[in-house]
Amino acid sequence: MDHCRAPLLTALAEYHRADRYGFTPPGHRQGRGTDSRVLDVMGSEPFRNDVLASGGLDDWHSSNGYLADAEALMADAVGAEYAFFSTCGSSLSVKAAMMAVAGGSDGGLLVARDSHKSIVAGLIFSGVQPGWIAPRWDAEHHMSHPPSPQQVRDAWEENPDAAGALIVSPSPYGTCADIAGIAEVCHERGKPLIVDEAWGAHLPFHDDLPTWAMDAGADVCVVSVHKMGAGFEQGSVFHVQGDLIDRDRLSACADLLMTTSPNVMLYCALDGWRRQMVEHGTTLLGEALGLAKSVRARLDDIPGLQVLEQELLGVEASDDLDRLQILMDVSETGTTGYQAADWLRSHCRLDVGMSDHRRILATMSFADDHATTERLVQAMTAWRAAAETFATPPEIRLPAPAELQLESAMLPRDAFFGATEMVPVQQAGGRIAAEQITPYPPGIPAVVPGERLNDAVLDYLRGGLTAGMTLPDPADPSLDRIRVVA
């Protein structure tokens, strides 16, 4: 296919050249009605390019096929058979994939327990029974690694009637599963593998990056182009191959969830990024990987700062690592990642992608250069000097791996939508949770509706909240009370 083309971008340029005008939404009329104070901050171009997808950019029948053409180009660029664009983020896309595979199934769906909160939301919406796949647990660093093929095989033995399996790779830390081995385990049973590859949109475009899901044999994967690519927030793509996924059903499930008013700018950014990657991705990503290697080494030389790499790989860890994700352990300084992230934001005007009780994560992309990475190194150097004056952080009781594996006592849907009550946290141990509790970022739930709470996890969350952990989910943000099944 001719990847010099960007059909959606070309259609938008033609829309402007033709001087089209619509007595349709959006009501701002390409910015004519937008308050000047808004334009002073945002400029006029976002409003000028905010036009209807159908009945504006294309006709109501989509007879010009701009979107379908762009999706076909995307699939061809990465070697998938089909691609579907979404303007509602991978949070929607992964729900649609779950429903397409397991909706209405009595056998449920195998789901990695280190999945993002959007996947738990999919379980709640659909009523699908999860068969949890335990991640590999690193007790020394107190973090999870993606599950191994054997762990997926064990989950199949426990749930032989499951409709398919879902794993997350790369993880928010950049660690990757052995997708090929997991796909083989699933395909032995004739069942599809869904990969939440939200952090892996760039993987198809450079050989030195981890193998991407389609090349490894996954049946459907979902990528967030805004995370590691050059799309707007909310831009997401489904990629599909093989005959284990009903594409019409997948499309119908996406249509059930997706907005009927997609933002054309999100579509156009996906289209343009695909063209950029086909034409220049190898060079851009190669330069980024080279820069990341030098930055990782410089950061690792800062006393008390450990850049994790080999610690994340191996038989009992992850299969591969995206080295554009720079995970830094600050625990030797006696301070927390929460403190480091807060100090960097307040004193250096620098935001990091994730922080926890001992780590922060800096996510590099192909858009970074020597100037931006120098800012990171200098900020971390300044943080190290300032850390000597930080207050001693509150102690966080870290649960043992066995304590983190809460018992699934009810369907997530039944617990969430059933009769509930708020109880003091001191009385919540042994009760069944009716809400998610999710340290964010990275957004992996510590508690899923339907799981039986224990004191170890509750103490960990309460201690984390005191230390600076962000918990956006609970009805009571202070965690003095917990919503449980009545």
N, C-alpha and C positions, 0 to 999 in steps of 0.2 A: 504494500500500500504506500501511497505517497504521504510520508510523514512531514513534508514541508507544509502541508495544509493544516489549518485549524478552523474547521467549519463553523463552530459557534462564534469564534472571534470575528471571522469574516462576515457572518450574518449580522453581528452587532454593528460592525463598521458600515455595512450596507444600510442598516436601519437608520443610522444617523445621516448617511449621504442622501437617502431618499426623503429625509425630513418628515418621517412618519409622526403622526400624532394620534393618540387614542383617547376616546371618551370612555375609558376603562380604568381600573386600578393600574398602577398606584396613584393615589390622589394627589401626591405632590407634583405630578406632571413634569417629570424629569427635572425637578428642582425649582420650577417656577413658583411653587407655593411654599417653599421651604424658608423658614425663618432665617433672616440674615445672620443672626447670632449662631445658628447651627452651621451655616455655610462658612462663617469665619473660622470655625474649628475644623470642619470636615472637608471643606471645599465643595465645589459643585459636581465634580466628576462622578462620585458614587451615586448621586441622584440621577444624573444624566444617563447612567448605564443601568439603572434599576428599571427594567421594562418587563412586561409580561413575557413569559416563555412561549405560551400558546395564546394566539390572539394578539400578538405583538411582534416578538422576534420571528416567530413562524405563525402560520395561520392556525385556526382552531383545530384543523385536522392534522397538523404537523406534517403537511404534505411535502414540504421541502426536506424533511428528514435530517435537519441539522444535528439534533441530539443523537439520533441513531447512528449517524455517520461518525460523530465524535467518539461514541462508545465503541464502535467497531475499530476505529484507529487505536484506541486505548488497549483493547484486547490484543490487537496485532502487535503493539509495541512491547508487550510483556509476555507474549506467548500463551495467553489464555484463549479459550474458545469464545467466551462471551464476557462482556463487562457491562455493568449497570452503574450509572451515576446517581448519587444521593446528595441532597443539600441539607440533610438533617444529621450529618455526622455518622461515624461508625457506631455510635450508641444506638441509632435506629437500624443501621444496616445489619448489625449482628443479631438484633431481635428478629428481623425478617428472616435471616438465614436459619435461626433456631426454629421458628414457626414453620418454615418450609420443610424442614427435615423431620421435626418431631411433633408438630402441632397435631393434636388428636390422637397421638400414639399412646397406647397403654404402657409401653415399655420405657418411656422417658428418654432422656438424653444424658450421655456421659459428659460431665462438665469438669474441667480442671478447677480445683478449689481456690486457685490463685487468680481467678477471673475477675475482670473489672465489674464494678457495680452495675453497669448497663446490662451485663449478662444476667445478673440476679434479677434486674427489672424485667428482663425477658421471661424468666421463669415465673415471676409473679403475674405478668400479663397473660401468659399462655396457659398457665396451670400445668406445665410440663414438670414431671418428677425428675429431679437431678440425681444421677448416680455419680457421686463425687469421685474425681480422680485426685488422689493425694499428690501434692507437689513434693519434690525433694527438699528436705529442710536442712539448712546450714546452721547448726546450733552455735558454732563459734561466732559467726557474723550476725546471727539472728535474722535470717532472711530466707526466702524460698527461692528455689530454682524450678524451671519448668519440669513437668513430669517426664520420666523416661518411658521408652516403649514398653518395658516390663510392667511399669505401674499402670499403663493404659491396658495392657493385656490382663492384668489382675482385675481392673475395673470391669472389663468385659466378662470375665469369669463370674463376677458377682452380679452383673446386670446383663445377661445374655440377650434379653429382648429389647435392649435400648435401640432406638432408631438410628443413632449415629453418635459421634463424639465431637467435642469442642475443646480446643486448647488455645492458649494465648502464647504467641511467639512472634516477635521478640516481646519480652517482658518490659515493663516500664524502666527497668535497669539496663536494658540492652541485651540481656541474656536470651539465648535461643534454644529451642528444643530440637531434638532429633526428629524433625518432621517426617523425613523419609521412612524412618523406622516405625513411627507411630502410624503413618498412612498405610504401611504394609500390614500392620496388626489389624487395622480397621477393614482393609480390603480383603483380608483372609475371610472375613465374615460377610463380605458383600455390603458393608455399611460405609456411609460417607464420613469424611473428616472435614469439619469446619475449623478454620484457623482465624482467630481474631489477630490479624497482623496490622493493627492500627499503627504501630510504630515502625512498619516496614515498607512504606510506599516506595522508598528509594532502592530497595534491595535488588530489583531486577536489572538495575542499570550499571552495576559494577561487579566484576568478578571477585574482588577482594572483600566484598561484603558477604554476610551470611547468605546461604541459599534461601531463596524466597519460596513461599509455600507452593505455588503452582509447579515450579521446577522440582519440588520435593514430593509431588504426588497428591497434594491436598485437592479436595473436590470443590470447595468454595473457600475463598478467603476475602476478608474485608480489610481495606486499608484506609487510613486517614491521611489524605494528601497534605493537610495543613500541618501535621506533626513533623515530618521529615522531608516534605516536599515544598512546593511553592504555591499551594492552594490557600484559599481563604479558610478561616475557621468554619467548620461544619461540612467542608467538602470531603466526600467519601466515595469509594468505588467498591462494588462487589466484583470479584473475578470468579469465573466458573469454568470447570472443564469436566469431561467424562460424562457417564450416563447414570450416575448415582444421584444426581440432583435434578429434580423436575424444574426446569427453568421457568415454565409458565407459572408454576405454583410459587416459585421464589419471587417472580415479578408481581404476582397478585398479592403476596404477603407484604412486599415492600409498598405496594400501592395502598394497602389498608392502613399502613402506619405513616406514610410519607405525606408531607404537605401538598396541597393542590396549588400552592403558590410558590413554586421553587424560584430561588433567586438566580437570575441569569448570570450575574457576576461570578457566582460560585461555579456554575457550569463552565463559563469561559476560562476561569483560572485553571480548572482541571484540564481543559483542552490545550491551553497554552503551555502548561507544565509538561504534559506528555510530549509535545513537539520539542520543547527545550531539552528534555532528557534523551530523546532519540538522537537529536542532533549533537548535543554537547555533554550528555550525562557522564560518560566515561571520563572525560577530561575534568569536569567540575567535581565529581565525586572523588576522583583520584587525587586531585589537589587538596580536597578537604581531608581525606584520610592521611595524607602526608603531613598536613598541618596539625591534625589531631595527635599524631604520633609525637611530634615535638612538644606540643602543649602538655600532653600527658606526662612526658619526662620532666618538664620544667615544674609542673605542679607537684610531682612526686618528690622533688628535691626540697620542697618546703618542709622544714622540721615539724614533725608531728602530724603531717598530712600524708595519707596513703592512698594512692590511686589504685583502685582494685582492677586487676586484669587476670592474672593466672589464678587468683583465688576464686574466680567465677567460673573456671573451666575445669573439666575433668570428669572421671567416671561418676563421682557422686555429686557433680555440680551440673553446669550447663554444657550443651554440645558445642555452642559457638557464641561469639560475642560481637555486637556492633560497637566498634571502637570509637564511633562518633559520640557515643554516650559515655561521658566521663564521670564515673562514680567515685566519690572521694570520701574516705573514712576519716573522721576528725576525732575519734574517741581517744587517741593518745594525748590530746590536749586537755582532757578532763572536761570538755564542754560538749554540747550536743549539736546535731545538725540544725535543730530548730533555732538555736542561738546564732549559728553561723549565717543561716538564711536571713534572719531578721536583721543582723548587723550589716550584711551586704546590701540589703535593700535600703536601710536607713542611711548608711554612710557612703556607699559607693553607687547608689541608684542602679543596682544590679540585681536582677531576679534570677533565681535558679529553678530548675524544673521540679525538684523534689527535695524534701528534707525529712529526716526521721531522727530517732534518738541518737544516732551516731554517724549519719551520712548526709551528704548533699550531692545532687546530680546536676551537672552542667551538660546540656544537650547542644552539640555542635551541628551545623548543617553546612551544605555546600555554599551557603550565602556568607558564611563567616570568612574573615580574612585576618591578616596579621594585626590590624588595628583592633578588631573586636577581641581577638584572643589575647592580645597584650593587655587589654583592659581586664580580662578575667584573671590573668596571672598576677597583675599588680594588685587587684582587689583581694585575691586570696593571700598574697604576701602581707598586705595591710591588715587583713583579718587576723592572720597568725600573730602579729604583734599585739593587736588589741585583745586577743583571746586571753592573754595573761591577766587581764583585769576583769574578765567576766565573772559574775557570781556563780558559785557552785550550783549546778542545776539540780532540781528535785530528782530524787531517785525514782526510777521507773522499774517496777517489777516485771521482768520479762518471762512470760510463761514458757514452760517446757513444750517441745513439739506435741507431745500427747495431749497437753492441756489446751492447745490451740485447735485441735480437731474436735469441734463441738458435735454432739449427737444430733442427727437430723430426726426430728420427732414428728413433723407435719410437713405437708406440701407448703412451699413458700407462699403460694397464692392463698391457701386456706388460712394461714397464720396472719397474713397481711390484711385480708379483707374480712376476717371473722371478728367476733366480739373480742374487744381488747380492754385492758385497763392499765393505768399507770401505777407502778409500785416503787417504793424507795429502793435504791440500788442495793442496800443491805439485805433486802428481801427477794432480790431478783434471781440469785443463784438457784438453779434447779427449775426455774420457770422457762416457758417457751417464748422466745423472742417474737415480737410482732412487728419489728422494724429493723432496717439495716443500720449498722453502725460501721462507718467506713472512714479510716484515716485517709485524708485527701490533701495533696496527692500522695501516693499514686492511684488511689481509688479502689483498692482491693478490700472488700468487706472483711472485717474481723468477726462480724456477726451477721448472719443471714436470717430473715424471717423463717420460722419453723425450726430453728436450732435451739437446743436446750442450753441455756446460759450456765456458765460456771464462774466461781469467784475469781479464778486466776485471770481469765480474760477481762472480766469487769475491773479488777484491780489494775491491770495493764492499761486499759483505756482511760481510767480515771487518772492514773499517774501520768500518762501521756498527755492528757488534756492540761494538767497542771504545768507540764514541761513545755507546752507550746504546740502540741498536736492539733490539727484542724479536723473537726468532726462535723460535717455539714448535715448529716442525716437525722440524728435523733430528735424526737419531739421536744425533749428537754435538753438544750445545748449544754447545760452544766453537768449532765449525767447524774444529777441527784436522784432522778427518777427514770425508770425504763418502761417503755411500752411493751407489755407482754400479753399473751393470749389469756383471756378471762377464764 
